[in-house]
Amino acid sequence: MKDIASLVSQMTLEEKAALVTGASAWTTTPVERLGIPELLMSDGPHGVRRVPDVHALGAPSLPATCFQTAALLASTWDRELLYAMGQALAEEAIALGVGVLLGPGVNMKRTPLCGRNFEYFSEDPFLAGELAASLVQGVQSKGVGTSLKHYAANNQETQRMRIDAVVDERALREIYLPAFERVVKQARPWTVMCAYNKLNGTYCSEHPQLLTQILKEEWGFEGLVVSDWGAVHDRVKALQAGLDLEMPGPRPHRTQAVIDAVKSGKLDEAVLDEAVRRVLQIVFRAAETPKGGSFDVAGHHALARRVAAEGMVLLKNNGILPLIHPQRIAVIGRAAKEPHFQGGGSSHINPTQVDSPFDELQARAGDAVLTYCPGYPADDSFDQALIDEAVTAAQAAEVALLYIALPSYKESEGYDRADLDLTRQQVALIQAVSAVQPRCVVILHNGSAVVMSEWIEGVAAVLEAWMMGQAGGGAIADILYGVVNPSGKLAETFPVRLVDTPAHLNFPGENGQVRYGEGLYIGYRYYDAKQVAPLFPFGHGLSYTTFAYSNVRVSASTFRDVDGVTLSVDVTNTGRRAGKEVVQVYVRDRRCSLQRPPKELKGFAKVELQPGETKTVTIPLDFRAFAFWHPGHKQWVTEDGEFDLLIGASSADIRAQATVTLQSTLQLPSLLNRESTVREWLEDPRGRAVFEPFFQQMMAQMRAAMGGGEEEGGIGMDMTGFIMETPLVSILGFQEAMLPAPAEAIVADLLQKVHG
Ligand code: BGC
């Protein structure tokens, strides 16, 4: 390993300033004099988009395996599989000369309207963090870096380069940051990419709290922070905030601004040196991995087929699936022959090959007769003739398979969705076909939830096939014919209506601001708390077999927060086919001093079972599984008390549970202050000790003053209720004439006794 410190000391100011802004669209600045090579980065996240000309941003890229977008990856709930996919991505990056792959993206799906949700994992930070950590570990195990993005609160595409996300501290800590935190701590990504948007008034690229205090100091991130492409506005401010590398380049005036700032004393050269050190460390780490060679095209295609089959989610099935060799099949929908396997934007991959869903179906269907109709036009027009043709084909068949893809004009990076609907023609098509052919299966391709109430009743089955990657066509056929038993589970809630979604009244913002008014309550946290029934809940996904849960055990019924607790449950395959089940563990805090969502995912495991087989699933729950972020204490806090551990096959299908008692080891300072209410004084253990005698005396005096213990006094209110919710200093102020000292002095004296 290079002596980075010595290199930094040998570099001129000009060389250092040049190093912290890119030399091209995809590379850093080399310094030949000192043997500092360039670093090549490429998108990302689910394939390698290696553009041959490093000065071209959006040019066609070299062929690479197009794996699945994160929406499907998250639905696998399979850490090992994502690790394997990460390794395959790294092998391709090496062959294509890439040092850092720009991904994965772990922003939360705050609303299904976000056009870029297909690139994000989940509405749940634990699930997103766990899976992305596996992917990062897989990539980096082969000596290729990753870029965890887009840090932070990049949850919409509308005005993404300037919108100010206004997020309260608890929502930030409990919902929007934990996936980043988990990946940083667990998988140590080489780089983190800052988001375009502002967070609470400051561009993420210039946010000292995000980039330095939280990421580098609190979480211990040792890699480099790179800007999203074009996210930097003020290069000097960004450096001071902790943004190490600006991309893309070249931008000579930025370099000059850094030189000028150091010379004028505005920028401490030590700040620049630290950014240079971080950049060099990654440049040399990447250079340690020899590049070139080839990759296993066929092997990676086969892996992509496996991943696709694991992440597709069988949403509805009245028993029609798996198909039992129908002889006449109507194959309806353009997506059967023009597969929808990825999304639009920076993640767009030039695939090595693409499987046709139609051809793959034919391969599974043997000598059955397949009749194809496009069903809907390629553009946004309405064409009744295509529907009529499909109806005729469906009537003549034993079963109709409808391959429906949400077009890119409705969903992509760069803009948000206007609604959650399929196109008008697609809805009319499904309705018309299912009216004449009840044996009708809808296969969906989309990056986030769609609504279905206009047509779901009429169809026999729905398979969510997402943006399925280049080998997805075969995976669909495998699932339809039961060659693979579906095991994907939703990583996001599917609502009945757009108006039911959590951020509905706070999206996409106005006047340059979007207020995250729903706070902690996104995804199932919201649907649970509001008791709004979704179309399909978080964690839902059907199988061709059945599973039973039994024999729940905990390692201790009472435990200390720092020790955590381990939960075990037996899962049995009670059906006739082999299959996989995703066991989900949600934690419910029975009582908390602050509001908490009714339950939160804190553990999961995917287990494969033969018919009749039983396996024990063991899930550890640590301090953080029980903690919440306390804005008063500015730290993760646990409180003594009972917690329910809910074990489910989905968030709405809890099969077993256990209750455990947590003992907090925290010694927290009292938060009592001059404004604390009487209730807060009585509920604080130290406060109560000094205040109680005084309180009794105060209440007696007040009763006497109001004429002999009349609770309502003369103004028709419950005086005790009123007193409890009022700051002590104000209550005392009302009766200051009877007090030995001014109200403020009495409270100050009590506070002194509490805080010492
Ligand atoms: C996207 C990033 C991407 C970068 C480089 C940006 O517009 O937001 O995700 O890595 O471009 O293509």
Residues whose N, C-alpha, C, O or C-beta is under 5 A from the ligand:
A	BS01	BGC	D43 L102 D228 W229 S346
